[in-house]
Amino acid sequence: MLPGFDLLNGASAARIVVAMSGGVDSSVVAVLAANSGVEVIGVTLQLYDHGEAIKRTGSCCAGQDIYDAKTVCDRLGIAHYVLDYESRFRTGVIDKFADEYAAGRTPVPCSLCNQGVKFVDLIAFARELGADCLATGHYVRRVVREGRTELWKGRDPARDQSYFLYGTTPDQLDFLRFPLGDLPKSEVRRLAEEAGLIVANKPDSQDICFVPDGDYASLVKKLRPETAAPGEIVALDGRVLGRHQGVVHFTIGQRRGIDVGGQQEPLYVVRIEPETRRLVVGPRPALAVTAARVDVINWLAEDQTVVNAKIRSLAPPVAAQWDGSRLAFACPEYGVAPGQSAVFYDGERLLGGGTIIATEAAALSEAA
């Protein structure tokens, strides 16, 4: 017998809306919700126009994924809605993604999506349906302590998705539920197999959902052609070292693709100057930064000055001091790029975060 999670603290005559991407994680959430004995409704977002969605594989919210979500709902005997959010997703996520690259920054589209259509719009729709909560397949934990709702890392470090959810507001967190936060992926797949779901062995989506082949440069060039214009590769002292074929191909900290010869040590992208189409490169020590300025802050907890900060999705949190706008690292960090998210933790608990807008170089006097 598959378990059912008490997502509503024992409330009766309740209704749960489950955000269903068509993958194994959200499908298992639907199973757990259905087993709790309350009314369950599955909702899937269509984020691409129909013709394009049918052709997409290896992403979420695409043609096959919508069919898979519907099949799971049919098996569970629950209602299923498909919402056409293609226009909102294009303007709120894809266009902003392209704009950030055009400005020489490194965006985090998953955070944008969660802060927009995934939570704001989905929660609004769930409330319209009279739901008591919205359950998702994110690997994070919602913890209620001393009357306060907190967001914690997923129990399995390899699956934790809290970095992408720092923009969740306290009001949203009160309405959200994350049944998979305590489970490893292997257990989720086991539950899917036990429930006889067709998605039990479905591969996880890879890369950025709207760039399933990983070639984000082609998408950005299509939307912002100016990013493909050639330009100069220059040293930190301004010497011209070579040429590049468009800033869209580079991010801060990148080594691959810097095609200049005669250098004594490897060169990395230190700064991107989109206005002049210049790529500023230097040795690895030039990437070290002592601090970052962070804007558009969202707090889920009380303000804290001593934090552990995660400045890339795959980077471990590092000790830092926070003064409300400036994040000072205990030790120099490398490859910190404007546009990325800086997310603050106290142990397993997510405190909040924001967007990096500038960095302070350790080896140089100027801001990178």
N, C-alpha and C positions, 0 to 999 in steps of 0.2 A: 504494500500500500504506500503510495507516494505521500510525503508529508504535505500539509497545508500550513502556511504561515498566518498567524494572527496579525494581519496588517492594520487592524482597526481597534486593537485593544478590547476585543470582546463585544464590539458594537453589533447589534442585530439589524436586519433589514437594510444592510449597507450595500454600497455599489463601489466597485473598484474599476478604474480605467487603467489598462496596461498599454504602455507605449511599445509597439511591436515593430521591430526593424526587419523581421524575417529571418533573423539569425537564431542560433541555439539559445543564447542567453535570455533574450526577451521572451522566447517561446516557453522556456522553463518557468519564467516568472508568471506567465499566463496559467501554466499548470498549477503552480503553487497557489495562486490567487483563487483559481477555480476550486481547488481542494479545500479552501478555507470555508466554503459553504455559502458565500455571498454572491450577489450578481456581479459578473465580470464582463467588461466590454474591451475588446482589442481595438487599438487605433494605430494606423500606419500612415506615415507621411510619404506622399509622392513628391520627391524633390527635383525631378527632372520631367520635361515634357514627355508625353506618352511614347512617341516614336523613339526618342533617345533612351528612355528608360528600358524599353524592351531589349535594346542592344547591349545594355550594360551588364557586366558580370564582375564579381570580385569586389563589389562595393555594397553599401547599405542603401535602403530606400530606393531600390531600382526595381525593374520589371519582375524578375524572378523572385526577388525578396518579397514583393507585395503578394505574389501568388503563394509563396511559402507561408506567409503570415496568415492569409485567408484559409489555407489548408489546415493549419494548426487550430485556428478558431473553429472551423467546421468540425474537427475531430473532438474538440472540447465542448461543442454545443453552445458557444458563446457568440454574441454579435461582433461584427467586425466592420469598422469604418475606415475608409481611405480618404485622407484629406489632401487636396491639391495645394501644396505650398511652394510650387516651383518658382513662382514670381517672388515670393518673400525670401526664399532661399537664395535666389540669384542676386537680389539687391542687398540682402543682409549678410551674406557670407561670401559668395563667389566674387562679386564685384569688389567687396572690401579686401578680399584676399589679393586680387590683382592690383588694387590701388596701393596696398602695403608694399608689394614687391616693386612697383613702379617708383615708390618713394625710397627705396633702398633699405626697407625694413624686412624683418622675418616674422610673418604672421603665424598665429596659432588658430587655424580655422575651426577646430573642434570646440575650442572655448567660445568662439563667436556663435557657433551653432547652438550650443547648450544655453547660452545667455539670450538667444533669440527664439527661433522656431521650436527648438526642442523643449524648452521649459516655459517661456512666456506664453507662446501661442497654444501649446499643448495643454498647459494647466488651465488656461482660459476656456478651452474647449471642454476639458474634463469637468470643470465647474458648471458649464452650460448643461452638461448631461446629468447634473445632480450628483456627481461622484463625491465620495468621501476622501479619496486620495488618488494620486497617480503613481503607479508602480513602474519602475524601469529596470533594465538589466545591467545597470552600472555596478562595477565592483567597488563600492564604497559602503560605509556603515553610517547609519543614522542612529545616534545615541542620545537618549534623553537622560539628563542628570540634573538633579535638584531643580526640576521644573524647567530646564532649558534644553532646547534641541540643538545638538551639535553634529557636525559632519566629520567623520573619521576616515582614515585610509582603509582600503579593503584589506581583509585579513591576509590574503595571499599577495605578497609584495610583487610577484610577477604579473598580477592582473590589476593592481590598484589603479583607479582612474580619477582619483581625487584632484590631480593637477588640472584636469580639464573642467572641473566643477567649482572652481574657486569663486566664480561669479554668481553662484546660487545665493539668493537672498534669504533672510530668516523666514519671511512669510512663505516663500516657495518651499523651504525645507520642512515647514510644518505640514505641508500638503503632500510631500513626496515620500515614497517608500522604496527601499533598495534591498529586496530579499536575498540577493546573491552576495552581499558584502562579507559574509562569514564563510563562504564556500570557495574551494579551489575549482579550477576549470574542470578537472577530471571528474569531480562529483556532479557538476552541472551536466556534463555529457552523459554520465551514468543515469541521472534522473530523466534526461531526454530519451534515452534508450528504453528505460523502464516504462515510460509513458507512451512508447511507440511513435515518437515524433519523426517525421521525415527529415528533419533538420539535425538529428542527433549527431551526425558526423559531418555536417556542413562546415567547410573551412571558415575561419574567422576572416572578416574583411581586412584588407591590408591597405597601407598608404592612406592618402586623403580620399574620402569617399567619392568626391566628385572628380578625382583624378586616379581612377582604378589602375591605370598602367604605370603610375608613378612619374609620368612625364609632365610635371607641373609647368615647366618652362613653355611647352607648346601652348597650353591653355592661356598662360599670362600673355604670351606674344600675340595670340589671337585677340584677346580683349584689350591689351595695351601695347600696340605695335611699337611704340617708342622704346620699349624696354629691350628690343632686339637690335637697336642701333649700335654699331661698333664704337669703340672708344679706346682711350689710353689706359695702359697699366703703368702706374707710377710708384716709385719708392716713397718711403716716408719723408725723404728730403726733397721730393718733387721731381726727381730724375725720371724721365720716361724710359721704361724698360721694355715695352712691347705694346701689343694691341689685343683687345678682346672682342668677341662677337656678340656683345649684349650683356648688360648688367643682370638680366633675368636669369642668367646661368650661374649666379654666384650668391653666396650668403656669407655673413661674417664667420670667420674661422675656417673657411673652406681652403683646402690645398689643391684639390683636383682641378684641372682645367687652366691653371695659371701657366701659360705656355711662354715662358721666357728662359733663355739659356744663359750660361756663364755666371751663375750665382753660386756662392760658396756654401749656402745653406738653404734648406727648403723655405719657400715663401708661402704666406697665408693671407687671406683677405682680411685686412684690418678695418677698412672703411669703404663704404660705397657712396659715391657722390653722383646721384642720378641727374642733377641739373647739368653737370659738365660731362656726364657719362664716363667719369674716371673711376678706376678701381685702384684703391690704395692698398699696397701689399707690404709685408714686412716679415721678419723672422718670428718664431713662435712667442718669444718674450713680449713682443709688441701687442699680443692679444690679451695680456694680463690686465685685468681691471680691479680696482680696489673698491669701487662703489658703483651703484646704478641709481638713476632717478626713476621713480615709478609713479604712474598717474592712473586715473580711473580706478580708484581703490574700492574694493568691496570687502566688508568685514562681516564674518559670521560669529566672531567672538569679541571679547573686549580687546581694546588696543593693547599691544604689547611691544616693548622696545627691544627685547631679546627674543629672536626668532631663529628657526631653521628655515632657510630659504631654498626653494627649488627653482632654478632659472632655466631649465630645459626639461622636457617630459621624461627623458631617460637619464637625467643627471640625479645623483643623490642629493638630498638637502644638505646645506652647509650652514655653519654658524654665521650669524649676521646681526647687526644692530639696525633698528628701524626708528627713524625720527618723524615719520609722518609723510615724508616725500622722498627721502634718500635712504637707500639700503647700503650699508657699509659692511663689506665682507671681512671676516676674521683673517682670512688668507686670500691672496689674489685668485680670481677666477678667470677661466679662459673661455673664449668663444661666446661671451655674453653679447647678445644682439638686441638693438632696439626693435620693438614689435613683439618680442617674446613675452611670455607671462612670467612674472615673479610671484610665486605662491608661498605663503608663510605657514609654518607648522609649529606646533608645540608637541613634540613626540608624535603620536599617531593622530592627533587632532588637527584638523585644518582650521586655521585662523582666518584666512582671507587671502587677498592678492590683488594684483593689478598688472598694468602693461608697462614694460620697460620703455622709456622714451629717450634715454641717453645713458652713456657710461663714462666713468672716469678712469683713464688709462693709468696703470701703475708705472710703466716705463717712460711715459711721455707726459708733458705738462698740459697738453690739450685734451679736450673731451673727444672721445671717439664716437 
